[in-house]
């Protein structure tokens, strides 16, 4: 079973609602990472961003 399905069972909510909650949480984390990056001169990376090697 997928993670949203497991959470759905624990919360007693629909899988769509759980998916929206997870999405909202990820948005908040992404915003915080971006805010922290702006405060420390841009060294923080956004979720999913990869580092390039040359």
N, CA, C and O atoms as a DFTB+ gen file, in Angstrom:
216 C
 N C O
     1  1       0.842      -1.181       0.000
     2  2       0.000       0.000       0.000
     3  2       0.888       1.245       0.000
     4  3       1.949       1.260       0.624
     5  1       0.446       2.283      -0.702
     6  2       1.248       3.507      -0.772
     7  2       1.160       4.278       0.546
     8  3       0.293       4.006       1.376
     9  1       2.037       5.214       0.723
    10  2       2.105       5.974       1.973
    11  2       0.811       6.726       2.225
    12  3       0.317       6.730       3.353
    13  1       0.242       7.370       1.193
    14  2      -1.000       8.109       1.413
    15  2      -2.123       7.179       1.869
    16  3      -2.965       7.568       2.679
    17  1      -2.133       5.962       1.353
    18  2      -3.138       4.992       1.774
    19  2      -2.987       4.612       3.234
    20  3      -3.979       4.458       3.947
    21  1      -1.753       4.459       3.679
    22  2      -1.503       4.123       5.082
    23  2      -1.912       5.281       5.992
    24  3      -2.534       5.070       7.033
    25  1      -1.562       6.496       5.594
    26  2      -1.928       7.680       6.384
    27  2      -3.444       7.831       6.403
    28  3      -4.027       8.165       7.434
    29  1      -4.077       7.586       5.268
    30  2      -5.527       7.667       5.150
    31  2      -6.200       6.779       6.192
    32  3      -7.150       7.189       6.860
    33  1      -5.697       5.571       6.316
    34  2      -6.271       4.642       7.298
    35  2      -6.081       5.154       8.727
    36  3      -6.990       5.055       9.551
    37  1      -4.905       5.696       9.016
    38  2      -4.625       6.192      10.367
    39  2      -5.496       7.395      10.716
    40  3      -5.990       7.501      11.839
    41  1      -5.688       8.307       9.752
    42  2      -6.446       9.527      10.019
    43  2      -7.939       9.361       9.818
    44  3      -8.733      10.141      10.343
    45  1      -8.324       8.342       9.055
    46  2      -9.732       8.181       8.727
    47  2     -10.201       9.208       7.716
    48  3     -11.382       9.555       7.682
    49  1      -9.279       9.701       6.885
    50  2      -9.590      10.697       5.865
    51  2      -9.490      10.059       4.492
    52  3      -9.017       8.931       4.346
    53  1      -9.943      10.801       3.487
    54  2      -9.823      10.292       2.125
    55  2      -8.380      10.407       1.652
    56  3      -7.616      11.229       2.157
    57  1      -8.018       9.589       0.692
    58  2      -6.666       9.621       0.146
    59  2      -6.389      10.966      -0.522
    60  3      -5.263      11.459      -0.474
    61  1      -7.410      11.563      -1.147
    62  2      -7.249      12.882      -1.780
    63  2      -6.927      13.929      -0.724
    64  3      -6.063      14.778      -0.942
    65  1      -7.609      13.882       0.418
    66  2      -7.342      14.852       1.483
    67  2      -5.920      14.694       2.013
    68  3      -5.224      15.682       2.247
    69  1      -5.497      13.452       2.199
    70  2      -4.138      13.187       2.673
    71  2      -3.121      13.712       1.658
    72  3      -2.121      14.323       2.034
    73  1      -3.378      13.474       0.382
    74  2      -2.485      13.952      -0.663
    75  2      -2.359      15.476      -0.626
    76  3      -1.269      16.023      -0.791
    77  1      -3.475      16.144      -0.409
    78  2      -3.449      17.615      -0.316
    79  2      -2.682      18.082       0.909
    80  3      -1.948      19.068       0.846
    81  1      -2.849      17.378       2.024
    82  2      -2.103      17.729       3.235
    83  2      -0.600      17.577       3.021
    84  3       0.180      18.443       3.417
    85  1      -0.200      16.479       2.396
    86  2       1.216      16.240       2.123
    87  2       1.760      17.319       1.195
    88  3       2.855      17.838       1.412
    89  1       0.995      17.653       0.165
    90  2       1.408      18.695      -0.772
    91  2       1.587      20.031      -0.060
    92  3       2.562      20.741      -0.305
    93  1       0.651      20.373       0.820
    94  2       0.739      21.627       1.568
    95  2       1.972      21.634       2.476
    96  3       2.659      22.649       2.591
    97  1       2.245      20.503       3.115
    98  2       3.434      20.402       3.977
    99  2       4.718      20.573       3.167
   100  3       5.644      21.267       3.588
   101  1       4.759      19.932       2.001
   102  2       5.938      20.069       1.137
   103  2       6.120      21.511       0.691
   104  3       7.249      21.998       0.625
   105  1       5.032      22.200       0.386
   106  2       5.102      23.613       0.009
   107  2       5.701      24.444       1.138
   108  3       6.537      25.317       0.905
   109  1       5.264      24.163       2.365
   110  2       5.782      24.907       3.516
   111  2       7.269      24.655       3.726
   112  3       8.028      25.584       4.002
   113  1       7.682      23.408       3.597
   114  2       9.096      23.071       3.747
   115  2       9.910      23.766       2.659
   116  3      10.964      24.339       2.936
   117  1       9.416      23.714       1.414
   118  2      10.106      24.357       0.289
   119  2      10.254      25.858       0.534
   120  3      11.325      26.420       0.310
   121  1       9.181      26.510       0.995
   122  2       9.234      27.948       1.284
   123  2      10.256      28.254       2.367
   124  3      10.998      29.232       2.269
   125  1      10.297      27.420       3.401
   126  2      11.251      27.643       4.491
   127  2      12.683      27.466       4.008
   128  3      13.566      28.239       4.380
   129  1      12.915      26.457       3.185
   130  2      14.256      26.235       2.641
   131  2      14.683      27.434       1.801
   132  3      15.821      27.895       1.892
   133  1      13.766      27.929       0.990
   134  2      14.083      29.085       0.152
   135  2      14.343      30.320       1.012
   136  3      15.260      31.091       0.726
   137  1      13.540      30.515       2.067
   138  2      13.733      31.646       2.976
   139  2      15.089      31.540       3.671
   140  3      15.825      32.523       3.763
   141  1      15.413      30.343       4.158
   142  2      16.696      30.139       4.830
   143  2      17.848      30.374       3.864
   144  3      18.880      30.925       4.249
   145  1      17.679      29.962       2.618
   146  2      18.709      30.172       1.607
   147  2      18.945      31.643       1.338
   148  3      20.084      32.065       1.135
   149  1      17.874      32.431       1.333
   150  2      18.000      33.868       1.115
   151  2      18.727      34.522       2.285
   152  3      19.475      35.481       2.096
   153  1      18.509      34.005       3.491
   154  2      19.140      34.570       4.679
   155  2      20.615      34.210       4.781
   156  3      21.399      34.973       5.345
   157  1      21.005      33.052       4.242
   158  2      22.403      32.642       4.377
   159  2      23.189      32.834       3.086
   160  3      24.229      32.207       2.883
   161  1      22.685      33.700       2.222
   162  2      23.426      34.015       1.003
   163  2      23.165      33.047      -0.139
   164  3      23.915      33.028      -1.114
   165  1      22.117      32.248      -0.033
   166  2      21.741      31.377      -1.133
   167  2      22.395      30.014      -1.141
   168  3      22.401      29.343      -2.172
   169  1      22.949      29.587      -0.017
   170  2      23.606      28.277      -0.023
   171  2      22.631      27.131       0.190
   172  3      22.958      25.985      -0.121
   173  1      21.432      27.409       0.715
   174  2      20.436      26.346       0.897
   175  2      19.847      25.976      -0.453
   176  3      19.673      26.843      -1.310
   177  1      19.541      24.709      -0.653
   178  2      18.982      24.239      -1.915
   179  2      17.509      23.907      -1.740
   180  3      17.085      23.444      -0.681
   181  1      16.745      24.147      -2.778
   182  2      15.323      23.805      -2.768
   183  2      15.160      22.297      -2.876
   184  3      16.058      21.607      -3.359
   185  1      14.023      21.784      -2.431
   186  2      13.738      20.355      -2.517
   187  2      13.786      19.897      -3.963
   188  3      13.189      20.529      -4.834
   189  1      14.480      18.820      -4.224
   190  2      14.531      18.266      -5.564
   191  2      15.606      18.863      -6.447
   192  3      15.859      18.341      -7.534
   193  1      16.238      19.921      -6.026
   194  2      17.279      20.541      -6.834
   195  2      18.559      19.729      -6.693
   196  3      18.936      19.343      -5.587
   197  1      19.206      19.477      -7.783
   198  2      20.423      18.672      -7.747
   199  2      21.644      19.555      -7.939
   200  3      21.571      20.632      -8.530
   201  1      22.746      19.080      -7.435
   202  2      23.997      19.804      -7.557
   203  2      24.705      19.348      -8.831
   204  3      24.821      18.149      -9.085
   205  1      25.164      20.282      -9.609
   206  2      25.869      19.941     -10.843
   207  2      27.348      19.709     -10.563
   208  3      27.974      20.424      -9.780
   209  1      27.874      18.713     -11.210
   210  2      29.313      18.464     -11.098
   211  2      29.946      18.757     -12.444
   212  3      29.384      18.441     -13.493
   213  1      31.096      19.351     -12.401
   214  2      31.789      19.724     -13.647
   215  2      33.037      18.912     -13.820
   216  3      33.753      19.083     -14.807
